[in-house]
Amino acid sequence: MEHEQEVRQGSIAPLPDSATGRTTISETAAAKIAAIAARKVPGVYALGSGTGRALGALRDVVGGSDLAQGVHVEVGEVQAAVDINLVAEYGYPLTAVADQVRAAVFTAVGELVGLRVIEVNVEINDVHVPGLNDPKSTDKPRPAAS
């Protein structure tokens, strides 16, 4: 546990010159980091398309979840390209949301994954309007008493 704290705080001892090896970052790991960064941006309601969110809701019901829903990352040896599909919240300027998502993902993937991000494509496929897009109540209104 103490070693984990040292690693997180950046006080890692230098490697000896004889230390060699290869590090591979999976697309799944990079996509989760990109998704977490995108979700933190104000104005992002959800990640994924309508179909993807419906499948995600089913996964949540059965105990699984896809943190990288709505995000696709292509990882090369030193570069990454990211595609993000999201639903914005009504009231936020869409281009500003896209720009902030792009900046957050560039930073997170660059710093946490260690790859040079060559592009972040953002597709806003819907706008969530509170009260309008929320699930309808299944309760039927009762007729007024006369």
Secondary structure, DSSP 8 states (H G I E B T S, - for coil): -HHHHHHHTT------TT--------HHHHHHHHHHHHHTSTTEEEES-HHHHHHHHHHHHTT---TTTTEEEEE-SSEEEEEEEEEEETTS-HHHHHHHHHHHHHHHIIIII--EEEEEEEEEEEEE-TTTSS------------
